[in-house]
Amino acid sequence: MAATRVLGMPADLAGGVVLALAAVLGVVARNAEALAPLYLELLSLPTTVGIGAAQIQKPLILWINDGLMALFFLVVALEIKREMVRGVLSSWGRAALPVYAAGGGMAVPALVFARHRRLRFGRGLGLGDSGGHRHRLRGGGAVAVRLQGPARAEDLPAGAGGGG
């Protein structure tokens, strides 16, 4: 059976080429002095999606950011699952490097953030700000309270610590 071809290229390659061309076109349209106003107007175009009386109207940029990104990550997750079930990533030996790379891709930014907080505020990741405020849940919302010294479990409202 012959592989599916689009625009003379294998279908999986054609999708990537179209995506890359769209990205380049977006960058050029946003940065070209003559096209920038049209590009921004297109992104702010009110777009409505609805079924019957239930309708949601948002600017096109929000539909792109929210809807298309959710669809993108769904497709990525399905592709990864397919590869793990019967593709290149079906054995641990072949999947180990991508798994460790994904873990590093999550851990390294978190560590950079933690390091930045420690250098800037002199403490770790606790809920607080540079003024020494700690946040406590009260009445369904977060309320900043000033505490002298570190926050203790007994300072929290009953049941807030989860420990009893």
N, C-alpha and C positions, 0 to 999 in steps of 0.2 A: 504494500500500500504506500503510495507516494505521500510525502509530508505536505501539509497545507502550506501554500505560499500566498503572500499578500504583497503586492507591489514588487514582485520578483524576488522577495526575501522570504526566508522561513517565517511563519506566523509569529513565533515568540520574539524574534529579532525585530520584526516590523512594529510590534507594540512598543518596544523600547525606543526605536527610532522616532516614532510619532510623538511619544512622551517627551523626548529630548528636544525635538523641533518645537513643540508647543512651549516648553520652558524658555527656549531661546527667543521665540516670538514674543512671549510675555515680557521678558527682560528688555528687549529692543523697544516694544511698544511703550513701556513705562518710562524709559529713559530718552526716547526720541522726543525732542521738543514739540514737534508737530503732532505726534500721536498721543502724548501723555494725557491731554484733556479728554480725548475720546476714550482712552483706556479707562481712566478713572470714572468717567460717566457710565461706561458699560458695567463696571464693577458695582456702581451704586444704583443700577437699574432695579426698580422694585419688581420682584418676582413672586408670584403666588402659586402655592401648591395646595390643592384641596380636594376633598371628596364631599360632594353635596354641599351642605351648609358649613361644614367644618373646613376652614381655610386658614392658611398661615401665609402672611406676606412679609418678606424680608428682602433686603438688598441682595443682589446676586452674589456678592462676595461672601456673605454669611452662608448661603447655600453651598458655595464651593468649599469654604473652610469646614463647615460642620458635616454636611451630607456626603460630599465626595470624599473627604478624608476618612469618614467612617466606612464608606464602601471600599476605599483603597485598603484599609487595614483588614477588613473582612476578606478580601481577595488574597492579601498577603498571608493571612492566617490559614486559609484553605490551601494555598500553594505549599506552605511549610508542612501542613498535615499530610498532604499527598506525598511529598518527598520523604517524610518520616515513615509513612506506611509502606510505600513500595518504590521509592526512588533512591536517589543518591544518599540520603540521610537515614536509610533504613537500618544501618548497623551503627553501634556506638563508636566504633573506630573511625567511621567517616563523619559522624555527627559531632564528635567531641569538640573539634576546633570551632565550628559555628556556635555551639552551645556556650563554650567558654567566652567567645567573643561577644555574644549577646549579654552574658552576665557582666562582663567588663564594661560594655556599653551602658549598662545601668549603674554599676557600682562606681565607676570613675567619676561621672558627674556628681553623684551623691557625695563622694569623698571630697571633691573640689568644693562643693557647697558647704560641707561641714567645716572644712579648713578655713574657708572664707569667713564663716560665722565666728569661728574661734578667734581668728585674727582681728576681725572688726569689732566684735562685741565682748571678747574675752571669755566666752563660754561656748558650750556645745549647741546641740540642736533643740534645747528646751523651748517651749512656747514662751516667748517674751520679746522684749525689744531692748534697745540700748539704754532705756531709762530704768531698767530693773523691774519692770512690770511683769507679773505673771497673769495668765488668763484663766479664769474659773468659769465653768458653766453655771449659770443661774437663770432660772425661769425660761429656759429654752434658748438663751443667747449667751454669747461670750462677753464677760465683763472684765475689764482690766482692773486689777487690785494691786496696790503697792505692798509688798511684803518686805520685812526686814530679814535679811539672810535668805538661805535657800528655801524653796517651797517644800513643805512636808505633807505627807499623806493625811495627817490629822487636821490640816488646814482646809481640806476639801470638804464639800458638803457630803452628807451621809450617802453612801452607795456610789459616789463618783469615781472612786479608785478601783472598783471592781474586785477588791480584795476582801470586802466584808467589813 
